[in-house]
Amino acid sequence: MIKKFLILITVVFSGLSYAQQGSSSPYSFYGIGSLKFKGTVENQSMGGLSVYSDSIHINLRNPASFAGKNLKSFNNESRPIKYTVGGSHSEVKLSSGSQTDKSSTSSLDYLAIAVPLGKFGAGFGVLPYSSVGYKLQSTDADDVLQYKYRGEGGLNRVFLGFGYQLSNDFRLGVDASYNFGNIKNTNIAFGYNSEGELLQYHSREQNRSDLGGLTYNFGLMFSKLIKSNLEVTASATFSPSSELTSSNSRSYSTIVIDPTTQQEFTINISEVDLSVFNLQTTKLTLPSKTSFGFGVGAPRKWFAGVEYTYLKASEFSNRLLTIQNATYEDAATISVGGFYIPKFDSFNRYWKRIVYRTGIRFEDTGLRINNEDIKEFGISFGVGLPVGRIFSNANIGFEIGTRGVNTANLVKENFVKFQMSLSLNDRWFEKRKFN
């Protein structure tokens, strides 16, 4: 299984590496970019709901899920080793006033493994934290081009987490993530002569921040059968605020732009000594995050739940780049979703073993631009298709939603997101039944 998993990883990376741009949103211009959803396709297909956890899927949002009970189908000896890998493709229509545009992005979203260790459980993997990808321009009152802006990069994180089964109903856990990456921002100012003709030479400012630092996430999960066919579940997570170290550089250039290809040719370049302004190395604050969830369902049949996430985005700070018309306020997300399985143990009707998922989410991102709150809304659907011999499955999900507004000189995004993942299970050690 490990060999097959490594081959799978290689194939997925090869297929997505040519388009590993995680965002094409103009709102990734702000802060450290657009925050990526820390969760699997299974979570996203239920509106981002992560309160539910079982023995065959990895829950990346709550480290308490790494622990769990042994399975009766495994003679109460252990739980399966769980692998997961997921990717997505998004199509976005952007509108601002009378202007419209389209963009698309593809990305590998996560790669993780969870290993049972008795009452303990461990999980580790890699996933993106934020993504920057934008191309913007501004004009004056006469619709004459003044500036062009573009950005790329983002933060990734490698995490290691542990969970512990404190009692039959109660689990707790913690994970630590090392965040790393870089963000590049480029601004080009266009000049004109007294007759309004575009000059040959233009000015370009380039900023780069190389980021790194640790973050932590603590989780609790509670589940209890109140009837033979009815189970209640509750969860909570908390990530305290943390600081990343940012190594910064800035340069100014005189450039010429080919009008046909838009290729930029540098005439001269001047590096800025940021240590004079005490900006060569800065600290960037990541805000704390708290979530609470509750759900009810019949094991291996159906589940419905709700989750509230609070992000104290007002704590965010970045000394290198400040934008006058944008501020951060505290953010919140409400997710409602669930799943249904017609008959999980049907061996002669494949479609009855399929997991059907759906959900809805309402998100206030905390970003406020030109006195307008930037909000998101999404409706999601998905299925889990059984594959392999030990509860493995392929998950397919869709989300349709909107972000932002097309008033106050802002951009409204209408997006369709397609997601796919593999959730694989295996056993590494089995007790011998016969000698």
C-alpha positions as CSV (number, residue, x, y, z in Angstrom):
1,M,0.0,0.0,0.0
2,I,2.8,2.4,0.8
3,K,4.4,1.9,-2.6
4,K,1.0,2.5,-4.3
5,F,0.6,5.6,-2.2
6,L,4.0,7.0,-3.2
7,I,3.2,6.3,-6.9
8,L,-0.1,8.1,-6.4
9,I,1.6,11.1,-4.9
10,T,4.0,11.3,-7.9
11,V,1.2,11.2,-10.4
12,V,-0.9,13.9,-8.6
13,F,2.1,16.2,-8.2
14,S,3.0,15.7,-11.9
15,G,-0.5,16.5,-13.0
16,L,-0.9,19.6,-11.0
17,S,2.6,21.1,-10.8
18,Y,2.1,22.9,-14.1
19,A,-0.8,24.9,-12.6
20,Q,0.0,25.1,-8.9
21,Q,-1.4,28.6,-8.5
22,G,-3.7,28.4,-5.5
23,S,-5.5,31.7,-6.0
24,S,-6.6,34.1,-8.7
25,S,-8.6,36.3,-6.4
26,P,-7.9,40.1,-6.4
27,Y,-8.6,39.9,-2.6
28,S,-5.4,37.9,-2.2
29,F,-3.7,41.3,-2.7
30,Y,-4.4,42.0,1.0
31,G,-2.5,40.6,4.0
32,I,-0.8,37.2,3.4
33,G,-3.3,36.3,0.7
34,S,-6.5,34.3,0.6
35,L,-6.6,31.8,3.5
36,K,-7.0,28.2,2.4
37,F,-9.5,25.9,3.9
38,K,-7.7,23.5,6.3
39,G,-9.8,20.4,5.7
40,T,-10.5,17.5,3.3
41,V,-12.8,17.2,0.4
42,E,-15.2,15.3,2.8
43,N,-15.3,18.4,5.1
44,Q,-15.7,20.8,2.2
45,S,-18.5,18.9,0.7
46,M,-20.5,19.4,3.9
47,G,-20.1,23.2,3.9
48,G,-16.8,23.0,5.8
49,L,-18.2,21.0,8.6
50,S,-15.5,19.2,10.7
51,V,-17.4,18.2,13.8
52,Y,-17.8,14.7,12.5
53,S,-15.0,12.2,12.7
54,D,-14.8,8.4,11.9
55,S,-12.2,5.7,11.7
56,I,-11.7,5.7,8.0
57,H,-11.3,9.4,7.1
58,I,-8.6,11.9,8.3
59,N,-10.0,15.0,9.9
60,L,-7.3,17.7,9.4
61,R,-9.1,20.4,11.4
62,N,-9.2,18.7,14.8
63,P,-6.1,16.8,16.1
64,A,-8.3,14.9,18.6
65,S,-9.6,12.9,15.7
66,F,-6.2,11.1,15.4
67,A,-7.2,9.0,18.4
68,G,-10.1,6.6,18.4
69,K,-11.5,3.2,19.3
70,N,-10.4,-0.1,17.8
71,L,-12.7,-1.6,15.2
72,K,-14.8,-4.7,15.7
73,S,-14.2,-5.6,12.1
74,F,-10.5,-5.7,12.9
75,N,-11.1,-8.0,15.9
76,N,-10.7,-5.0,18.2
77,E,-7.0,-5.1,17.6
78,S,-6.4,-1.7,16.0
79,R,-7.6,1.0,13.7
80,P,-6.5,1.3,10.0
81,I,-3.6,3.4,8.8
82,K,-5.2,6.3,6.9
83,Y,-3.7,8.1,3.9
84,T,-5.3,11.0,2.0
85,V,-4.4,13.3,-0.9
86,G,-6.7,15.9,-2.4
87,G,-6.7,18.5,-5.1
88,S,-9.1,21.1,-6.6
89,H,-9.8,23.2,-9.7
90,S,-11.7,26.5,-9.6
91,E,-13.4,28.5,-12.3
92,V,-14.1,32.2,-11.3
93,K,-16.1,34.9,-13.0
94,L,-15.1,38.4,-11.8
95,S,-17.3,41.4,-12.3
96,S,-16.8,45.1,-11.4
97,G,-19.2,47.6,-12.7
98,S,-19.7,46.9,-16.4
99,Q,-16.4,44.9,-16.7
100,T,-16.1,41.1,-16.4
101,D,-13.3,38.6,-16.6
102,K,-12.6,35.0,-16.0
103,S,-9.8,33.0,-14.4
104,S,-9.1,29.4,-13.3
105,T,-6.7,27.8,-10.9
106,S,-5.7,24.2,-10.0
107,S,-3.8,23.1,-6.9
108,L,-2.8,20.2,-4.8
109,D,-4.6,20.9,-1.5
110,Y,-3.3,18.4,1.1
111,L,-1.3,15.3,1.7
112,A,-1.5,13.5,5.0
113,I,-1.3,10.2,6.9
114,A,-2.7,9.1,10.3
115,V,-1.3,6.2,12.3
116,P,-3.0,4.5,15.3
117,L,-0.8,4.0,18.4
118,G,-3.1,2.2,20.9
119,K,-5.1,4.9,22.7
120,F,-2.9,7.4,21.0
121,G,-2.9,8.4,17.4
122,A,-0.6,10.5,15.3
123,G,-1.1,12.5,12.1
124,F,1.3,14.4,9.8
125,G,1.2,16.0,6.4
126,V,1.5,19.1,4.3
127,L,-1.1,21.6,3.1
128,P,-1.3,25.3,2.1
129,Y,-2.2,28.0,4.6
130,S,-2.6,31.0,2.3
131,S,-2.3,31.8,-1.4
132,V,-1.5,34.9,-3.3
133,G,-2.3,35.3,-7.0
134,Y,-3.6,38.5,-8.5
135,K,-3.1,40.9,-11.5
136,L,-4.8,44.3,-11.0
137,Q,-4.6,47.7,-12.6
138,S,-5.9,51.2,-11.7
139,T,-6.9,54.1,-13.9
140,D,-7.6,57.8,-13.4
141,A,-10.9,59.6,-14.0
142,D,-10.2,59.6,-17.8
143,D,-9.7,55.8,-17.8
144,V,-5.9,56.3,-18.4
145,L,-3.8,53.5,-17.0
146,Q,-1.8,54.6,-13.9
147,Y,-0.6,51.5,-12.1
148,K,-0.4,47.7,-12.5
149,Y,-0.1,45.3,-9.5
150,R,0.6,41.6,-9.4
151,G,1.4,39.1,-6.7
152,E,2.2,35.5,-6.3
153,G,3.3,33.0,-3.6
154,G,1.7,32.1,-0.2
155,L,2.3,30.1,2.9
156,N,2.4,26.3,3.3
157,R,2.5,24.3,6.4
158,V,3.9,21.0,7.6
159,F,2.1,19.6,10.6
160,L,2.5,16.9,13.2
161,G,-0.3,16.1,15.6
162,F,-1.2,13.6,18.4
163,G,-4.6,12.6,19.8
164,Y,-5.5,10.6,22.9
165,Q,-8.6,8.5,23.7
166,L,-9.2,9.8,27.3
167,S,-12.4,7.7,27.7
168,N,-14.9,5.9,25.5
169,D,-16.6,9.2,24.7
170,F,-13.9,11.8,25.0
171,R,-10.8,12.5,22.9
172,L,-8.2,15.4,23.0
173,G,-5.3,16.3,20.8
174,V,-2.8,18.9,19.7
175,D,-0.8,19.6,16.5
176,A,2.1,21.8,15.7
177,S,2.6,23.3,12.2
178,Y,5.7,24.9,10.7
179,N,4.6,27.6,8.3
180,F,6.9,28.6,5.5
181,G,6.8,30.3,2.1
182,N,7.3,33.6,0.4
183,I,5.1,36.4,-1.0
184,K,6.1,38.6,-4.0
185,N,4.4,41.9,-4.8
186,T,5.2,44.0,-7.9
187,N,3.9,47.5,-8.6
188,I,4.5,49.3,-11.9
189,A,3.8,53.1,-12.3
190,F,3.3,54.4,-15.8
191,G,4.4,57.8,-16.9
192,Y,3.0,60.2,-19.6
193,N,4.3,63.3,-21.2
194,S,2.6,66.7,-21.4
195,E,0.6,65.5,-24.4
196,G,-0.7,62.4,-22.7
197,E,1.5,60.0,-24.5
198,L,2.9,57.0,-22.7
199,L,6.6,57.2,-21.9
200,Q,9.1,54.6,-22.9
201,Y,10.4,54.0,-19.4
202,H,8.4,53.0,-16.3
203,S,9.1,52.6,-12.6
204,R,8.7,49.2,-10.9
205,E,8.7,48.4,-7.2
206,Q,9.2,44.8,-6.1
207,N,8.8,43.5,-2.5
208,R,9.5,40.0,-1.3
209,S,8.9,38.5,2.1
210,D,10.2,35.1,3.1
211,L,8.1,33.8,6.0
212,G,8.6,31.1,8.7
213,G,7.3,30.2,12.1
214,L,5.3,27.8,14.3
215,T,1.6,27.7,15.0
216,Y,-0.4,25.3,17.3
217,N,-3.9,23.9,17.4
218,F,-5.7,22.2,20.3
219,G,-8.8,20.0,19.9
220,L,-11.5,18.2,21.8
221,M,-14.1,15.7,20.5
222,F,-17.0,14.1,22.3
223,S,-19.3,11.5,21.0
224,K,-21.9,9.3,22.8
225,L,-24.7,6.9,21.8
226,I,-27.8,8.1,23.5
227,K,-29.8,5.4,21.8
228,S,-28.8,2.3,19.9
229,N,-29.2,4.2,16.6
230,L,-28.6,7.8,17.7
231,E,-25.3,9.4,18.5
232,V,-24.5,13.0,19.5
233,T,-21.1,14.6,18.7
234,A,-19.5,17.8,19.8
235,S,-16.1,19.3,19.1
236,A,-14.0,22.3,19.8
237,T,-10.6,23.7,18.6
238,F,-8.4,26.6,19.6
239,S,-5.4,28.0,17.8
240,P,-3.7,30.8,19.8
241,S,-2.2,33.8,18.0
242,S,1.3,33.4,16.9
243,E,4.1,35.3,15.1
244,L,5.9,34.5,11.9
245,T,9.4,35.9,11.1
246,S,9.5,37.8,7.8
247,S,12.8,38.4,6.0
248,N,12.1,41.3,3.6
249,S,13.7,42.8,0.5
250,R,12.7,45.7,-1.7
251,S,14.0,47.1,-5.0
252,Y,13.2,49.8,-7.5
253,S,13.8,49.5,-11.2
254,T,13.5,51.4,-14.5
255,I,11.9,49.1,-17.0
256,V,10.7,48.9,-20.6
257,I,7.6,46.9,-21.5
258,D,7.1,45.2,-24.8
259,P,3.7,46.4,-26.0
260,T,3.0,43.1,-27.8
261,T,4.1,40.5,-25.3
262,Q,4.0,42.6,-22.1
263,Q,7.5,41.3,-21.3
264,E,9.4,43.5,-18.9
265,F,13.1,44.5,-19.6
266,T,15.0,45.9,-16.7
267,I,17.2,49.0,-17.5
268,N,18.6,49.5,-14.0
269,I,17.8,48.3,-10.5
270,S,18.4,49.7,-7.1
271,E,18.2,47.6,-3.9
272,V,16.7,49.3,-0.9
273,D,18.5,48.9,2.5
274,L,15.4,48.1,4.6
275,S,17.6,47.9,7.8
276,V,17.6,51.7,7.8
277,F,13.8,51.6,8.3
278,N,14.0,48.6,10.7
279,L,12.1,46.6,8.1
280,Q,14.7,44.0,7.0
281,T,13.3,41.5,9.5
282,T,9.8,42.0,10.9
283,K,7.2,40.0,12.8
284,L,3.9,39.1,11.3
285,T,1.0,38.3,13.6
286,L,-1.4,35.5,12.7
287,P,-4.7,35.7,14.5
288,S,-6.2,33.2,17.0
289,K,-9.0,31.0,15.9
290,T,-11.7,29.2,17.9
291,S,-14.4,26.8,16.6
292,F,-17.3,24.9,18.2
293,G,-19.4,22.2,16.6
294,F,-22.4,20.0,17.4
295,G,-24.1,17.2,15.5
296,V,-26.4,14.3,15.7
297,G,-26.8,11.2,13.6
298,A,-27.1,7.4,13.2
299,P,-23.7,5.7,13.0
300,R,-22.9,4.6,9.4
301,K,-26.3,6.0,8.2
302,W,-26.7,9.7,8.4
303,F,-25.3,12.8,10.2
304,A,-26.3,16.5,10.4
305,G,-24.3,19.2,12.2
306,V,-23.5,22.9,12.6
307,E,-20.2,24.6,13.3
308,Y,-19.2,28.1,14.3
309,T,-15.7,29.4,13.7
310,Y,-14.4,32.7,15.1
311,L,-11.2,34.2,13.7
312,K,-9.8,37.2,15.6
313,A,-8.6,38.8,12.3
314,S,-8.2,42.2,14.0
315,E,-5.0,40.8,15.5
316,F,-3.4,40.5,12.0
317,S,-0.5,42.8,11.3
318,N,2.2,43.3,8.7
319,R,4.6,46.1,9.1
320,L,6.1,45.9,5.7
321,L,3.0,46.5,3.6
322,T,0.2,48.8,4.8
323,I,-2.8,49.7,2.7
324,Q,-4.9,52.8,3.4
325,N,-8.3,51.7,2.3
326,A,-8.3,48.2,3.9
327,T,-8.6,47.0,7.5
328,Y,-9.2,43.7,9.3
329,E,-12.0,43.1,11.7
330,D,-12.9,39.9,13.6
331,A,-14.2,37.2,11.2
332,A,-16.7,34.4,11.6
333,T,-18.0,31.4,9.6
334,I,-21.1,29.3,10.1
335,S,-21.2,25.9,8.5
336,V,-24.2,23.5,8.3
337,G,-24.0,20.2,6.6
338,G,-24.2,16.4,6.8
339,F,-24.2,13.1,4.9
340,Y,-26.4,10.1,4.1
341,I,-25.5,6.5,3.3
342,P,-28.4,4.3,2.1
343,K,-26.9,1.0,3.3
344,F,-23.2,0.9,4.2
345,D,-22.9,-2.9,4.3
346,S,-24.7,-3.6,1.0
347,F,-22.5,-5.9,-1.1
348,N,-24.8,-6.4,-4.0
349,R,-25.9,-2.7,-4.6
350,Y,-22.9,-0.5,-5.1
351,W,-24.9,2.8,-5.1
352,K,-26.3,2.0,-1.7
353,R,-22.8,2.2,-0.2
354,I,-22.1,5.6,-1.7
355,V,-21.9,8.5,0.8
356,Y,-24.0,11.6,-0.2
357,R,-22.8,14.9,1.3
358,T,-24.1,18.4,1.2
359,G,-23.7,21.6,3.1
360,I,-23.8,25.4,3.2
361,R,-21.5,28.1,4.7
362,F,-21.7,31.8,5.4
363,E,-18.4,33.5,6.0
364,D,-17.4,37.0,7.0
365,T,-13.7,37.1,6.0
366,G,-12.9,40.1,8.3
367,L,-11.5,42.1,5.4
368,R,-13.1,45.5,5.0
369,I,-12.2,47.5,1.9
370,N,-13.6,51.0,1.0
371,N,-16.0,50.6,4.0
372,E,-17.4,47.3,2.5
373,D,-17.2,44.0,4.4
374,I,-15.9,41.2,2.1
375,K,-18.1,38.1,2.7
376,E,-18.4,34.6,1.2
377,F,-21.2,32.3,0.6
378,G,-21.1,28.7,-0.7
379,I,-23.3,25.7,-1.3
380,S,-21.5,22.3,-1.6
381,F,-22.3,18.8,-2.7
382,G,-20.3,15.6,-2.8
383,V,-20.1,11.9,-2.9
384,G,-17.8,9.2,-1.4
385,L,-17.3,6.3,-3.8
386,P,-16.1,3.0,-2.2
387,V,-12.9,1.6,-3.8
388,G,-10.5,-1.1,-2.7
389,R,-10.9,-3.7,0.0
390,I,-10.6,-1.9,3.4
391,F,-13.1,1.0,3.5
392,S,-11.1,3.1,1.0
393,N,-12.9,5.6,-1.1
394,A,-12.7,8.3,-3.7
395,N,-14.3,11.6,-2.8
396,I,-15.7,14.1,-5.3
397,G,-17.1,17.5,-4.3
398,F,-18.5,20.7,-5.9
399,E,-19.0,24.1,-4.4
400,I,-20.8,27.0,-5.9
401,G,-20.5,30.4,-4.3
402,T,-19.7,34.1,-4.3
403,R,-17.1,36.4,-2.7
404,G,-17.1,40.2,-2.4
405,V,-19.3,42.8,-4.0
406,N,-19.1,44.8,-7.3
407,T,-19.9,48.1,-5.7
408,A,-17.5,50.7,-4.2
409,N,-14.9,50.0,-6.9
410,L,-14.6,46.4,-5.7
411,V,-14.9,43.0,-7.5
412,K,-17.5,40.3,-7.1
413,E,-16.4,36.7,-7.7
414,N,-18.8,33.9,-8.7
415,F,-16.9,30.7,-8.4
416,V,-17.4,27.0,-9.1
417,K,-14.9,24.7,-7.4
418,F,-14.4,21.0,-8.2
419,Q,-12.6,18.9,-5.7
420,M,-11.3,15.3,-5.7
421,S,-9.5,13.2,-3.1
422,L,-8.5,9.6,-2.3
423,S,-9.0,8.4,1.3
424,L,-7.1,5.1,1.6
425,N,-6.9,2.6,4.5
426,D,-4.6,-0.2,5.2
427,R,-3.3,-2.4,8.0
428,W,0.4,-2.5,8.8
429,F,0.4,-5.1,11.5
430,E,-2.0,-8.0,12.0
431,K,-1.9,-10.6,14.7
432,R,-1.4,-14.1,13.4
433,K,-4.5,-16.4,14.0
434,F,-2.7,-19.6,13.1
435,N,0.8,-20.8,13.6
